[in-house]
Amino acid sequence: MQNLKKIVAKVLDIDEIKVNDSLTMSNAEQWDSFNHLLLISEIEKELGITFFIQEVEKIKSFKDLREIVLSKGR
């Protein structure tokens, strides 16, 4: 999960220490719709996984993101 934290921190331009289960789209100013799509794209590229549109729509927090990535065996 360290790789996932690094990707999120890089895309959102925040300190990696701030990337935890309490990080959400509503409390991270940088996590807007554009960065959401960029985040998905970077994770797919870096971790070699593919998200379904339904999964992308469900992601509202780092916890959601982590759980979906884990469900894909990463």
PDB file of N, CA, C and O in Angstrom:
ATOM      1  N   MET A   1       0.805  -1.200   0.000  1.00  0.00           N
ATOM      2  CA  MET A   1       0.000   0.000   0.000  1.00  0.00           C
ATOM      3  C   MET A   1       0.848   1.264   0.000  1.00  0.00           C
ATOM      4  O   MET A   1       0.341   2.362  -0.231  1.00  0.00           O
ATOM      5  N   GLN A   2       2.121   1.105   0.256  1.00  0.00           N
ATOM      6  CA  GLN A   2       2.998   2.271   0.252  1.00  0.00           C
ATOM      7  C   GLN A   2       3.038   2.919  -1.135  1.00  0.00           C
ATOM      8  O   GLN A   2       3.051   4.144  -1.250  1.00  0.00           O
ATOM      9  N   ASN A   3       3.057   2.085  -2.196  1.00  0.00           N
ATOM     10  CA  ASN A   3       3.045   2.630  -3.556  1.00  0.00           C
ATOM     11  C   ASN A   3       1.779   3.437  -3.802  1.00  0.00           C
ATOM     12  O   ASN A   3       1.825   4.501  -4.420  1.00  0.00           O
ATOM     13  N   LEU A   4       0.653   2.931  -3.320  1.00  0.00           N
ATOM     14  CA  LEU A   4      -0.608   3.636  -3.500  1.00  0.00           C
ATOM     15  C   LEU A   4      -0.571   4.985  -2.787  1.00  0.00           C
ATOM     16  O   LEU A   4      -1.012   5.992  -3.341  1.00  0.00           O
ATOM     17  N   LYS A   5      -0.056   5.011  -1.580  1.00  0.00           N
ATOM     18  CA  LYS A   5       0.061   6.273  -0.840  1.00  0.00           C
ATOM     19  C   LYS A   5       0.937   7.271  -1.596  1.00  0.00           C
ATOM     20  O   LYS A   5       0.617   8.457  -1.662  1.00  0.00           O
ATOM     21  N   LYS A   6       2.039   6.788  -2.163  1.00  0.00           N
ATOM     22  CA  LYS A   6       2.940   7.667  -2.910  1.00  0.00           C
ATOM     23  C   LYS A   6       2.253   8.256  -4.134  1.00  0.00           C
ATOM     24  O   LYS A   6       2.411   9.439  -4.433  1.00  0.00           O
ATOM     25  N   ILE A   7       1.493   7.429  -4.837  1.00  0.00           N
ATOM     26  CA  ILE A   7       0.778   7.910  -6.029  1.00  0.00           C
ATOM     27  C   ILE A   7      -0.236   8.973  -5.640  1.00  0.00           C
ATOM     28  O   ILE A   7      -0.308  10.026  -6.273  1.00  0.00           O
ATOM     29  N   VAL A   8      -1.017   8.706  -4.608  1.00  0.00           N
ATOM     30  CA  VAL A   8      -2.031   9.666  -4.156  1.00  0.00           C
ATOM     31  C   VAL A   8      -1.371  10.979  -3.731  1.00  0.00           C
ATOM     32  O   VAL A   8      -1.833  12.056  -4.105  1.00  0.00           O
ATOM     33  N   ALA A   9      -0.316  10.893  -2.968  1.00  0.00           N
ATOM     34  CA  ALA A   9       0.390  12.094  -2.509  1.00  0.00           C
ATOM     35  C   ALA A   9       0.929  12.896  -3.692  1.00  0.00           C
ATOM     36  O   ALA A   9       0.844  14.124  -3.708  1.00  0.00           O
ATOM     37  N   LYS A  10       1.482  12.195  -4.675  1.00  0.00           N
ATOM     38  CA  LYS A  10       2.050  12.875  -5.843  1.00  0.00           C
ATOM     39  C   LYS A  10       0.966  13.572  -6.659  1.00  0.00           C
ATOM     40  O   LYS A  10       1.106  14.743  -7.012  1.00  0.00           O
ATOM     41  N   VAL A  11      -0.114  12.852  -6.958  1.00  0.00           N
ATOM     42  CA  VAL A  11      -1.181  13.418  -7.787  1.00  0.00           C
ATOM     43  C   VAL A  11      -1.863  14.590  -7.089  1.00  0.00           C
ATOM     44  O   VAL A  11      -2.150  15.610  -7.714  1.00  0.00           O
ATOM     45  N   LEU A  12      -2.119  14.441  -5.800  1.00  0.00           N
ATOM     46  CA  LEU A  12      -2.810  15.507  -5.065  1.00  0.00           C
ATOM     47  C   LEU A  12      -1.871  16.583  -4.540  1.00  0.00           C
ATOM     48  O   LEU A  12      -2.311  17.597  -3.997  1.00  0.00           O
ATOM     49  N   ASP A  13      -0.569  16.349  -4.709  1.00  0.00           N
ATOM     50  CA  ASP A  13       0.451  17.298  -4.253  1.00  0.00           C
ATOM     51  C   ASP A  13       0.304  17.594  -2.755  1.00  0.00           C
ATOM     52  O   ASP A  13       0.239  18.745  -2.323  1.00  0.00           O
ATOM     53  N   ILE A  14       0.256  16.496  -1.982  1.00  0.00           N
ATOM     54  CA  ILE A  14       0.191  16.612  -0.527  1.00  0.00           C
ATOM     55  C   ILE A  14       1.263  15.717   0.090  1.00  0.00           C
ATOM     56  O   ILE A  14       1.808  14.839  -0.578  1.00  0.00           O
ATOM     57  N   ASP A  15       1.559  15.944   1.361  1.00  0.00           N
ATOM     58  CA  ASP A  15       2.532  15.108   2.061  1.00  0.00           C
ATOM     59  C   ASP A  15       1.975  13.699   2.205  1.00  0.00           C
ATOM     60  O   ASP A  15       0.791  13.509   2.482  1.00  0.00           O
ATOM     61  N   GLU A  16       2.843  12.722   2.013  1.00  0.00           N
ATOM     62  CA  GLU A  16       2.434  11.324   2.110  1.00  0.00           C
ATOM     63  C   GLU A  16       1.844  10.998   3.487  1.00  0.00           C
ATOM     64  O   GLU A  16       0.985  10.124   3.605  1.00  0.00           O
ATOM     65  N   ILE A  17       2.301  11.694   4.510  1.00  0.00           N
ATOM     66  CA  ILE A  17       1.802  11.467   5.874  1.00  0.00           C
ATOM     67  C   ILE A  17       0.299  11.762   5.979  1.00  0.00           C
ATOM     68  O   ILE A  17      -0.378  11.216   6.851  1.00  0.00           O
ATOM     69  N   LYS A  18      -0.224  12.619   5.096  1.00  0.00           N
ATOM     70  CA  LYS A  18      -1.635  12.989   5.114  1.00  0.00           C
ATOM     71  C   LYS A  18      -2.522  11.978   4.395  1.00  0.00           C
ATOM     72  O   LYS A  18      -3.749  12.058   4.450  1.00  0.00           O
ATOM     73  N   VAL A  19      -1.881  11.027   3.720  1.00  0.00           N
ATOM     74  CA  VAL A  19      -2.638  10.016   2.976  1.00  0.00           C
ATOM     75  C   VAL A  19      -2.961   8.857   3.912  1.00  0.00           C
ATOM     76  O   VAL A  19      -2.113   8.007   4.187  1.00  0.00           O
ATOM     77  N   ASN A  20      -4.197   8.838   4.395  1.00  0.00           N
ATOM     78  CA  ASN A  20      -4.669   7.784   5.296  1.00  0.00           C
ATOM     79  C   ASN A  20      -6.170   7.615   5.085  1.00  0.00           C
ATOM     80  O   ASN A  20      -6.765   8.294   4.248  1.00  0.00           O
ATOM     81  N   ASP A  21      -6.773   6.719   5.838  1.00  0.00           N
ATOM     82  CA  ASP A  21      -8.190   6.408   5.633  1.00  0.00           C
ATOM     83  C   ASP A  21      -9.130   7.586   5.883  1.00  0.00           C
ATOM     84  O   ASP A  21     -10.287   7.544   5.463  1.00  0.00           O
ATOM     85  N   SER A  22      -8.668   8.615   6.545  1.00  0.00           N
ATOM     86  CA  SER A  22      -9.534   9.779   6.779  1.00  0.00           C
ATOM     87  C   SER A  22      -9.495  10.784   5.622  1.00  0.00           C
ATOM     88  O   SER A  22     -10.243  11.761   5.626  1.00  0.00           O
ATOM     89  N   LEU A  23      -8.630  10.550   4.637  1.00  0.00           N
ATOM     90  CA  LEU A  23      -8.551  11.443   3.475  1.00  0.00           C
ATOM     91  C   LEU A  23      -9.737  11.173   2.550  1.00  0.00           C
ATOM     92  O   LEU A  23      -9.938  10.050   2.087  1.00  0.00           O
ATOM     93  N   THR A  24     -10.517  12.221   2.291  1.00  0.00           N
ATOM     94  CA  THR A  24     -11.692  12.079   1.430  1.00  0.00           C
ATOM     95  C   THR A  24     -11.726  13.187   0.392  1.00  0.00           C
ATOM     96  O   THR A  24     -11.007  14.181   0.492  1.00  0.00           O
ATOM     97  N   MET A  25     -12.574  12.995  -0.602  1.00  0.00           N
ATOM     98  CA  MET A  25     -12.738  14.038  -1.612  1.00  0.00           C
ATOM     99  C   MET A  25     -13.288  15.316  -0.983  1.00  0.00           C
ATOM    100  O   MET A  25     -12.961  16.417  -1.425  1.00  0.00           O
ATOM    101  N   SER A  26     -14.106  15.176   0.025  1.00  0.00           N
ATOM    102  CA  SER A  26     -14.731  16.357   0.625  1.00  0.00           C
ATOM    103  C   SER A  26     -13.806  17.117   1.576  1.00  0.00           C
ATOM    104  O   SER A  26     -14.047  18.294   1.845  1.00  0.00           O
ATOM    105  N   ASN A  27     -12.754  16.474   2.092  1.00  0.00           N
ATOM    106  CA  ASN A  27     -11.862  17.207   2.994  1.00  0.00           C
ATOM    107  C   ASN A  27     -10.479  17.491   2.392  1.00  0.00           C
ATOM    108  O   ASN A  27      -9.601  18.030   3.066  1.00  0.00           O
ATOM    109  N   ALA A  28     -10.295  17.124   1.121  1.00  0.00           N
ATOM    110  CA  ALA A  28      -9.033  17.424   0.431  1.00  0.00           C
ATOM    111  C   ALA A  28      -9.341  18.339  -0.747  1.00  0.00           C
ATOM    112  O   ALA A  28      -9.846  17.900  -1.781  1.00  0.00           O
ATOM    113  N   GLU A  29      -9.035  19.582  -0.576  1.00  0.00           N
ATOM    114  CA  GLU A  29      -9.323  20.597  -1.591  1.00  0.00           C
ATOM    115  C   GLU A  29      -8.789  20.205  -2.969  1.00  0.00           C
ATOM    116  O   GLU A  29      -9.419  20.487  -3.988  1.00  0.00           O
ATOM    117  N   GLN A  30      -7.630  19.557  -2.993  1.00  0.00           N
ATOM    118  CA  GLN A  30      -6.977  19.197  -4.251  1.00  0.00           C
ATOM    119  C   GLN A  30      -7.669  18.035  -4.965  1.00  0.00           C
ATOM    120  O   GLN A  30      -7.455  17.835  -6.161  1.00  0.00           O
ATOM    121  N   TRP A  31      -8.484  17.275  -4.258  1.00  0.00           N
ATOM    122  CA  TRP A  31      -9.112  16.088  -4.825  1.00  0.00           C
ATOM    123  C   TRP A  31     -10.410  16.476  -5.529  1.00  0.00           C
ATOM    124  O   TRP A  31     -11.505  16.188  -5.048  1.00  0.00           O
ATOM    125  N   ASP A  32     -10.265  17.124  -6.658  1.00  0.00           N
ATOM    126  CA  ASP A  32     -11.418  17.523  -7.461  1.00  0.00           C
ATOM    127  C   ASP A  32     -11.661  16.477  -8.553  1.00  0.00           C
ATOM    128  O   ASP A  32     -10.972  15.458  -8.599  1.00  0.00           O
ATOM    129  N   SER A  33     -12.622  16.722  -9.418  1.00  0.00           N
ATOM    130  CA  SER A  33     -12.979  15.728 -10.433  1.00  0.00           C
ATOM    131  C   SER A  33     -11.832  15.474 -11.412  1.00  0.00           C
ATOM    132  O   SER A  33     -11.622  14.338 -11.836  1.00  0.00           O
ATOM    133  N   PHE A  34     -11.096  16.514 -11.770  1.00  0.00           N
ATOM    134  CA  PHE A  34      -9.967  16.330 -12.671  1.00  0.00           C
ATOM    135  C   PHE A  34      -8.884  15.467 -12.022  1.00  0.00           C
ATOM    136  O   PHE A  34      -8.399  14.513 -12.631  1.00  0.00           O
ATOM    137  N   ASN A  35      -8.512  15.801 -10.799  1.00  0.00           N
ATOM    138  CA  ASN A  35      -7.483  15.015 -10.108  1.00  0.00           C
ATOM    139  C   ASN A  35      -7.965  13.599  -9.786  1.00  0.00           C
ATOM    140  O   ASN A  35      -7.155  12.679  -9.678  1.00  0.00           O
ATOM    141  N   HIS A  36      -9.256  13.426  -9.636  1.00  0.00           N
ATOM    142  CA  HIS A  36      -9.809  12.093  -9.412  1.00  0.00           C
ATOM    143  C   HIS A  36      -9.488  11.198 -10.620  1.00  0.00           C
ATOM    144  O   HIS A  36      -9.014  10.072 -10.468  1.00  0.00           O
ATOM    145  N   LEU A  37      -9.756  11.721 -11.809  1.00  0.00           N
ATOM    146  CA  LEU A  37      -9.474  10.951 -13.027  1.00  0.00           C
ATOM    147  C   LEU A  37      -7.981  10.757 -13.230  1.00  0.00           C
ATOM    148  O   LEU A  37      -7.545   9.691 -13.665  1.00  0.00           O
ATOM    149  N   LEU A  38      -7.206  11.765 -12.922  1.00  0.00           N
ATOM    150  CA  LEU A  38      -5.749  11.650 -13.016  1.00  0.00           C
ATOM    151  C   LEU A  38      -5.230  10.597 -12.037  1.00  0.00           C
ATOM    152  O   LEU A  38      -4.335   9.818 -12.365  1.00  0.00           O
ATOM    153  N   LEU A  39      -5.786  10.585 -10.866  1.00  0.00           N
ATOM    154  CA  LEU A  39      -5.416   9.608  -9.844  1.00  0.00           C
ATOM    155  C   LEU A  39      -5.705   8.184 -10.330  1.00  0.00           C
ATOM    156  O   LEU A  39      -4.855   7.301 -10.203  1.00  0.00           O
ATOM    157  N   ILE A  40      -6.876   7.962 -10.875  1.00  0.00           N
ATOM    158  CA  ILE A  40      -7.248   6.647 -11.399  1.00  0.00           C
ATOM    159  C   ILE A  40      -6.284   6.238 -12.512  1.00  0.00           C
ATOM    160  O   ILE A  40      -5.809   5.103 -12.542  1.00  0.00           O
ATOM    161  N   SER A  41      -6.006   7.145 -13.402  1.00  0.00           N
ATOM    162  CA  SER A  41      -5.102   6.874 -14.517  1.00  0.00           C
ATOM    163  C   SER A  41      -3.707   6.496 -14.034  1.00  0.00           C
ATOM    164  O   SER A  41      -3.118   5.532 -14.523  1.00  0.00           O
ATOM    165  N   GLU A  42      -3.180   7.251 -13.080  1.00  0.00           N
ATOM    166  CA  GLU A  42      -1.837   6.979 -12.546  1.00  0.00           C
ATOM    167  C   GLU A  42      -1.777   5.638 -11.822  1.00  0.00           C
ATOM    168  O   GLU A  42      -0.796   4.905 -11.947  1.00  0.00           O
ATOM    169  N   ILE A  43      -2.811   5.322 -11.074  1.00  0.00           N
ATOM    170  CA  ILE A  43      -2.842   4.048 -10.349  1.00  0.00           C
ATOM    171  C   ILE A  43      -2.900   2.891 -11.341  1.00  0.00           C
ATOM    172  O   ILE A  43      -2.196   1.894 -11.180  1.00  0.00           O
ATOM    173  N   GLU A  44      -3.730   3.023 -12.357  1.00  0.00           N
ATOM    174  CA  GLU A  44      -3.798   1.973 -13.376  1.00  0.00           C
ATOM    175  C   GLU A  44      -2.441   1.753 -14.031  1.00  0.00           C
ATOM    176  O   GLU A  44      -2.004   0.618 -14.224  1.00  0.00           O
ATOM    177  N   LYS A  45      -1.790   2.848 -14.367  1.00  0.00           N
ATOM    178  CA  LYS A  45      -0.485   2.761 -15.032  1.00  0.00           C
ATOM    179  C   LYS A  45       0.585   2.186 -14.099  1.00  0.00           C
ATOM    180  O   LYS A  45       1.318   1.276 -14.484  1.00  0.00           O
ATOM    181  N   GLU A  46       0.673   2.698 -12.908  1.00  0.00           N
ATOM    182  CA  GLU A  46       1.741   2.314 -11.983  1.00  0.00           C
ATOM    183  C   GLU A  46       1.549   0.916 -11.382  1.00  0.00           C
ATOM    184  O   GLU A  46       2.522   0.192 -11.173  1.00  0.00           O
ATOM    185  N   LEU A  47       0.303   0.540 -11.107  1.00  0.00           N
ATOM    186  CA  LEU A  47       0.048  -0.744 -10.462  1.00  0.00           C
ATOM    187  C   LEU A  47      -0.408  -1.832 -11.432  1.00  0.00           C
ATOM    188  O   LEU A  47      -0.562  -2.992 -11.048  1.00  0.00           O
ATOM    189  N   GLY A  48      -0.621  -1.451 -12.687  1.00  0.00           N
ATOM    190  CA  GLY A  48      -1.001  -2.429 -13.699  1.00  0.00           C
ATOM    191  C   GLY A  48      -2.379  -3.032 -13.482  1.00  0.00           C
ATOM    192  O   GLY A  48      -2.587  -4.222 -13.717  1.00  0.00           O
ATOM    193  N   ILE A  49      -3.320  -2.208 -13.034  1.00  0.00           N
ATOM    194  CA  ILE A  49      -4.689  -2.674 -12.819  1.00  0.00           C
ATOM    195  C   ILE A  49      -5.646  -1.816 -13.638  1.00  0.00           C
ATOM    196  O   ILE A  49      -5.271  -0.756 -14.138  1.00  0.00           O
ATOM    197  N   THR A  50      -6.870  -2.277 -13.770  1.00  0.00           N
ATOM    198  CA  THR A  50      -7.900  -1.535 -14.494  1.00  0.00           C
ATOM    199  C   THR A  50      -9.119  -1.377 -13.595  1.00  0.00           C
ATOM    200  O   THR A  50      -9.563  -2.328 -12.953  1.00  0.00           O
ATOM    201  N   PHE A  51      -9.642  -0.180 -13.561  1.00  0.00           N
ATOM    202  CA  PHE A  51     -10.856   0.101 -12.798  1.00  0.00           C
ATOM    203  C   PHE A  51     -12.053   0.072 -13.730  1.00  0.00           C
ATOM    204  O   PHE A  51     -11.964   0.488 -14.885  1.00  0.00           O
ATOM    205  N   PHE A  52     -13.175  -0.423 -13.222  1.00  0.00           N
ATOM    206  CA  PHE A  52     -14.442  -0.314 -13.934  1.00  0.00           C
ATOM    207  C   PHE A  52     -15.069   1.018 -13.552  1.00  0.00           C
ATOM    208  O   PHE A  52     -14.795   1.550 -12.476  1.00  0.00           O
ATOM    209  N   ILE A  53     -15.904   1.555 -14.424  1.00  0.00           N
ATOM    210  CA  ILE A  53     -16.502   2.867 -14.177  1.00  0.00           C
ATOM    211  C   ILE A  53     -17.289   2.872 -12.860  1.00  0.00           C
ATOM    212  O   ILE A  53     -17.301   3.879 -12.153  1.00  0.00           O
ATOM    213  N   GLN A  54     -17.943   1.757 -12.529  1.00  0.00           N
ATOM    214  CA  GLN A  54     -18.702   1.682 -11.282  1.00  0.00           C
ATOM    215  C   GLN A  54     -17.768   1.829 -10.073  1.00  0.00           C
ATOM    216  O   GLN A  54     -18.137   2.431  -9.065  1.00  0.00           O
ATOM    217  N   GLU A  55     -16.566   1.278 -10.186  1.00  0.00           N
ATOM    218  CA  GLU A  55     -15.591   1.396  -9.099  1.00  0.00           C
ATOM    219  C   GLU A  55     -15.112   2.837  -8.965  1.00  0.00           C
ATOM    220  O   GLU A  55     -14.995   3.361  -7.857  1.00  0.00           O
ATOM    221  N   VAL A  56     -14.838   3.466 -10.091  1.00  0.00           N
ATOM    222  CA  VAL A  56     -14.371   4.857 -10.082  1.00  0.00           C
ATOM    223  C   VAL A  56     -15.411   5.753  -9.415  1.00  0.00           C
ATOM    224  O   VAL A  56     -15.064   6.651  -8.648  1.00  0.00           O
ATOM    225  N   GLU A  57     -16.669   5.508  -9.706  1.00  0.00           N
ATOM    226  CA  GLU A  57     -17.748   6.313  -9.129  1.00  0.00           C
ATOM    227  C   GLU A  57     -17.909   6.081  -7.631  1.00  0.00           C
ATOM    228  O   GLU A  57     -18.366   6.976  -6.920  1.00  0.00           O
ATOM    229  N   LYS A  58     -17.542   4.892  -7.134  1.00  0.00           N
ATOM    230  CA  LYS A  58     -17.669   4.571  -5.703  1.00  0.00           C
ATOM    231  C   LYS A  58     -16.572   5.210  -4.856  1.00  0.00           C
ATOM    232  O   LYS A  58     -16.745   5.389  -3.651  1.00  0.00           O
ATOM    233  N   ILE A  59     -15.460   5.550  -5.472  1.00  0.00           N
ATOM    234  CA  ILE A  59     -14.305   6.047  -4.711  1.00  0.00           C
ATOM    235  C   ILE A  59     -14.557   7.481  -4.244  1.00  0.00           C
ATOM    236  O   ILE A  59     -14.655   8.410  -5.046  1.00  0.00           O
ATOM    237  N   LYS A  60     -14.657   7.627  -2.938  1.00  0.00           N
ATOM    238  CA  LYS A  60     -14.860   8.945  -2.317  1.00  0.00           C
ATOM    239  C   LYS A  60     -13.805   9.231  -1.260  1.00  0.00           C
ATOM    240  O   LYS A  60     -13.751  10.326  -0.701  1.00  0.00           O
ATOM    241  N   SER A  61     -12.956   8.218  -0.988  1.00  0.00           N
ATOM    242  CA  SER A  61     -11.946   8.377   0.052  1.00  0.00           C
ATOM    243  C   SER A  61     -10.747   7.476  -0.247  1.00  0.00           C
ATOM    244  O   SER A  61     -10.815   6.595  -1.105  1.00  0.00           O
ATOM    245  N   PHE A  62      -9.659   7.709   0.469  1.00  0.00           N
ATOM    246  CA  PHE A  62      -8.502   6.841   0.322  1.00  0.00           C
ATOM    247  C   PHE A  62      -8.859   5.428   0.757  1.00  0.00           C
ATOM    248  O   PHE A  62      -8.382   4.456   0.171  1.00  0.00           O
ATOM    249  N   LYS A  63      -9.695   5.308   1.780  1.00  0.00           N
ATOM    250  CA  LYS A  63     -10.118   3.980   2.252  1.00  0.00           C
ATOM    251  C   LYS A  63     -10.835   3.226   1.135  1.00  0.00           C
ATOM    252  O   LYS A  63     -10.550   2.051   0.902  1.00  0.00           O
ATOM    253  N   ASP A  64     -11.761   3.888   0.443  1.00  0.00           N
ATOM    254  CA  ASP A  64     -12.463   3.260  -0.689  1.00  0.00           C
ATOM    255  C   ASP A  64     -11.460   2.817  -1.747  1.00  0.00           C
ATOM    256  O   ASP A  64     -11.524   1.699  -2.257  1.00  0.00           O
ATOM    257  N   LEU A  65     -10.544   3.707  -2.062  1.00  0.00           N
ATOM    258  CA  LEU A  65      -9.533   3.432  -3.077  1.00  0.00           C
ATOM    259  C   LEU A  65      -8.672   2.238  -2.678  1.00  0.00           C
ATOM    260  O   LEU A  65      -8.435   1.337  -3.482  1.00  0.00           O
ATOM    261  N   ARG A  66      -8.214   2.239  -1.449  1.00  0.00           N
ATOM    262  CA  ARG A  66      -7.365   1.151  -0.935  1.00  0.00           C
ATOM    263  C   ARG A  66      -8.098  -0.184  -1.007  1.00  0.00           C
ATOM    264  O   ARG A  66      -7.527  -1.190  -1.428  1.00  0.00           O
ATOM    265  N   GLU A  67      -9.358  -0.192  -0.597  1.00  0.00           N
ATOM    266  CA  GLU A  67     -10.130  -1.437  -0.596  1.00  0.00           C
ATOM    267  C   GLU A  67     -10.331  -1.989  -2.000  1.00  0.00           C
ATOM    268  O   GLU A  67     -10.265  -3.201  -2.201  1.00  0.00           O
ATOM    269  N   ILE A  68     -10.573  -1.124  -2.966  1.00  0.00           N
ATOM    270  CA  ILE A  68     -10.756  -1.568  -4.358  1.00  0.00           C
ATOM    271  C   ILE A  68      -9.433  -2.100  -4.908  1.00  0.00           C
ATOM    272  O   ILE A  68      -9.406  -3.136  -5.573  1.00  0.00           O
ATOM    273  N   VAL A  69      -8.345  -1.397  -4.634  1.00  0.00           N
ATOM    274  CA  VAL A  69      -7.031  -1.854  -5.111  1.00  0.00           C
ATOM    275  C   VAL A  69      -6.705  -3.213  -4.481  1.00  0.00           C
ATOM    276  O   VAL A  69      -6.211  -4.106  -5.168  1.00  0.00           O
ATOM    277  N   LEU A  70      -6.975  -3.374  -3.193  1.00  0.00           N
ATOM    278  CA  LEU A  70      -6.733  -4.657  -2.536  1.00  0.00           C
ATOM    279  C   LEU A  70      -7.595  -5.775  -3.134  1.00  0.00           C
ATOM    280  O   LEU A  70      -7.143  -6.915  -3.245  1.00  0.00           O
ATOM    281  N   SER A  71      -8.809  -5.458  -3.511  1.00  0.00           N
ATOM    282  CA  SER A  71      -9.699  -6.470  -4.100  1.00  0.00           C
ATOM    283  C   SER A  71      -9.187  -6.956  -5.450  1.00  0.00           C
ATOM    284  O   SER A  71      -9.586  -8.017  -5.930  1.00  0.00           O
ATOM    285  N   LYS A  72      -8.300  -6.173  -6.056  1.00  0.00           N
ATOM    286  CA  LYS A  72      -7.708  -6.546  -7.344  1.00  0.00           C
ATOM    287  C   LYS A  72      -6.375  -7.269  -7.162  1.00  0.00           C
ATOM    288  O   LYS A  72      -5.644  -7.510  -8.124  1.00  0.00           O
ATOM    289  N   GLY A  73      -6.078  -7.605  -5.922  1.00  0.00           N
ATOM    290  CA  GLY A  73      -4.859  -8.372  -5.644  1.00  0.00           C
ATOM    291  C   GLY A  73      -3.597  -7.546  -5.564  1.00  0.00           C
ATOM    292  O   GLY A  73      -2.499  -8.080  -5.722  1.00  0.00           O
ATOM    293  N   ARG A  74      -3.726  -6.263  -5.323  1.00  0.00           N
ATOM    294  CA  ARG A  74      -2.547  -5.381  -5.233  1.00  0.00           C
ATOM    295  C   ARG A  74      -2.333  -4.896  -3.834  1.00  0.00           C
ATOM    296  O   ARG A  74      -1.390  -4.148  -3.577  1.00  0.00           O
TER     297      ARG A  74
END
